[in-house]
């Protein structure tokens, strides 16, 4: 039976801690880890294997909502290099949690963080800016790395004499439903692709004859390049661009009326950390919504 090198075990521990612990850039959930690196010649006890196993299991549970079938080391067990032996098996699952680090198995409820409202009529544009501020860049990284997201939904409640265009805007907002901003690096635009200039990450258009009207979401950060997750402020702009041109009578007019609401909520994880059942804890940002400007 071959000896286990300290470097091999430390590589495994580093992988596990890099996902569950502080990490860097798009790695790290910011949770307390149990495992610690070892030195050459050190006798590894069962509770040290348990610590590595729980660091991996806690990330896996967060990502999938369930535990994998994984070997539990007991005192006196001989550790080899087979597929079911801890070093090999744990390393396999460490790679799984690394590759799937933005996945989430259990979300908590969406928590309301603010609403912007206007009953003003508009014919060109309605716009709201949302500022999401974290105490530190690490807090922002851990929030988005964990799969947590900012959720926005808009709604137009029609007034007493709605026009066809009013109904068109109501329908596009209703059909779009909630739009999430998150950190997954494979999304078109997420936390790690932000710059300090607004970039569009979602848009939807109305149907004919109002196809020129667009519902647009854009985002930026407080740093010029957030690929390493150094930003602690995210700005999101929600725009209802009305480019429809009234052709004249008997068309119903080019003004949109009714009550426009823009809702912002936060969705985070609801998992627990084993074996203590301590909650998976993240630092929530503060939210500031501008008044909805209209023109």
N, C-alpha and C positions, 0 to 999 in steps of 0.2 A: 504494500500500500504506500503510495507516494506521499511525501511530506507536502503540506500546504504552505506555499510561500507567503510571507507577510505581505509582500507587494500585491499578490493576487487577492488576498482578503481585503486589503486596504483599497484596491481599485473598486471592489464590490461595495464597500462601505461608502466610498466617495460618490458612487453613482446614486445610491439610495438617499444619502444626505443631500445631494445636489437637487433632487426633486422635492423631497418633503421639507427640507430645511431652508436656509437663507438663499442658497444658489446665487447665480448671476444671470443678468439679462432675462431671457425667456425661460430660465430654469429656476425653480424654487417656489414653494408654497408658503414659506415663512413660519412653519410649524416647528415645535420642539422635537428634536430627534433623540433617539436612545443609544445609537451605536457610536463607538469610538474606535479610531484607528489603533492598530497593534504594532508591536515591535518584533523584529526577528528573534526567534528563539522563545517567544512568549507562549505559554500554554493557554489555549483558548477554551474557556469554560462554556458550559451549556447556556448560561444566562447571557453571554456575549453573542452567541449565535441567535438567541431569542431577540436580542436588541436589534440585530440586523434584519431578522425576519419581520419584526413589527414595523420597522421603518419602511420596508418594502410593502407589507400588507396594508399599511395605512394609506399609502399612495394608491395602491391598487383598489382598495375599498372606495376611496374618494372618486376614482375614475370610473368604476364599474358598478358600485353599489353592492358588491359581493366579494367574498374571499376566494382566492384560488386554492386548489389542492396543492399544498406545499409541505415539505418535510419539516417536522418538529424535532429538534435535536434534544436528546435526553442524556443525562450524565452517563458516561461509560460508552456511548456510541462511538464506533470507529468511523472516521470521515474519509471517504475515498474520492475518486474523480469520476464516478459514474453519473449518468444523466439525472438520477434521483438523489444523488448526494448533495448536501447543502450548498457547497461552493458553486457547483455547476448549475443546480436548479435555481438558486437565489440570483445568480448572475443573469440567467435567462429572464427571470421576472423583473430584474432591475432594468434590463434593456426594454422590456415591454412598457414599464411605467415611464421610461424616458421617451419612447416613441409616441406614447399616447398621453403625454403630460397635460394637454389642454382638454382632455375628455372629462366629463363629469357624470357620475351615476345618480346622485341625489341632490336635487336643488331644494332650497327652502322656498317659501312663498315670496313672490315679488312684493317688496316693501315700497310704498309710495314715498317719493322724495320731493314732490312738488308739482304744481299745476299752474300753467299760464293760461289766461282767459281773455278774450276780447269779444265784444258784440258790435264792433265797428264794421261798417261796410268797406270793402276794398275791391279794386279792379285790376291791380297790377301785381301786388306782392303782399304776403303776410309772412312775418319772420320772427323767430325766437332764438336766442342764444342761451345755451346751458353751459355753465362753468362747473366742472367737477374737480375739486381740489383735495389732494391727499396730503397728509402731514409730511411724508417723505417719498422719495422715488421708490424705495424698497417697498413701502406700503402699496404703492400703485402697481409695482411688478407683481407682488404676491396676490393682489386682488385679481388681476387679469390672468396671471399664470394659472390660478386655481380654476379658471373657467367662469368666474363671475362676470357679470355683464351689466351694462346700462341699458335699460329698456324704455323705449319711447313709443307712445301711441297718441294719435291725434283724432279728434272727433269734431264734426260740424253738425250742430243741432239747428234744423231749419226753422225759420220764423213763420209768420202767419201767411205770407203770400210768396212761397218759394218759386224761383225760376228753374228752368231746366239746367242752367249752369250751376245753381246752388245744389241741385240734386246730383249733378256730376261730381262736384267736389266732395259731397257727403259720401258718395259711393266709393271714390278712389281711396279716401281715408279709411272707410270701413273695410274695404276689400284688402287693403294693405295690412291692417291690424298692427301688431307690435313689430318694431324694428329694434334689433339688438346691436349694441356696439360691444365688441369683445377683443380679446388679445391674441387669439389663435393666429399664428404666423402664416397660415395658408389662406387666410381670408383675403379678399381683394384689398381691403384697407382695415387695419386693426391697430391696436396700441403700439406695436413695434414698427409700424410703417408710417407713423405720424411725423410730420415736420411742423414748423411754426407757421405754415401757410395752409389755409383750408383746402382739403381734398374731399371729393365726393365719395361716399361709400354706399349709398343707396339712392335709387330714384325710381319713380313710377309715373306713368302718364295716363291721362284720361283717354276715353274713347272718342271717336268722331261724333260730333263736330268740335269737340273740345280737346283734341289730341295735342294741341300746343301747350296745354296746361301740364305742369310737372310738380311733383311732390319730391323734394330733394333733401337728403341728409349729408352734411359735410362735417369733418372733424380736423382738429389740429392740436398741437401740444405747446408747451412753453419752452421747448428746445428745438433747435434746427434739425436735428437728426436723432430720432428716438429708437434707433435699432438696438441700442444697448439698454434701453429702459431707464434712461436718466431723467425722464419727465415726471413731474408730480402734479401737473395740471393738464386736464383734457378739456377742450372746448368743442361743443357740438352745436351746429347751426341747423335748425329745421326751417325750411323755406317752402312756401306754397307759391310757386311762380305762375301767375295767370297771364299767359301770352295770347289768349283767345281774343280775337278782334271781332267786335259786334258788326255784322254786315249792314245793320240798319233795320228799320221796320220791315216786316212784323217781328223781328227777333226780340227776345225778352230783355235785352240790355246786357251790359258788360260788367255789372257790379255783383259782387258776391255778398250775401247777407246771411244772418244767423249768428249763432254763438260758437266760436271756435275755441276748443280746449286742447291744450298740449300737455300730456301727462308724462311724468318722468318717474321711473321706479328702478330699484336695484334688486338684482337677483344673485344670491350667493349660495354657497354650499350648506348642506345640513348634516354632513357626516360627523362621526365621532372618531377619536383617536384611541386605538387599542394599545395596551390592555386596560388603560385607566378610564376609558370612556369620557375623557376630557373633550370638550367641543373643538372642532376645527375652527380656529379663530382668525378672522381677518379684520383689518382696520378699514372702516367705511369712510369714504370721502364726504366732504360737505358739498352741497348743491346750491347753486344760485341760478335762478331763471330770470331772464330779462322779461320786461313787458313785451307782448306781441306787437311789433310795429306793423302798420298797414299803410298801403299807398294805392 
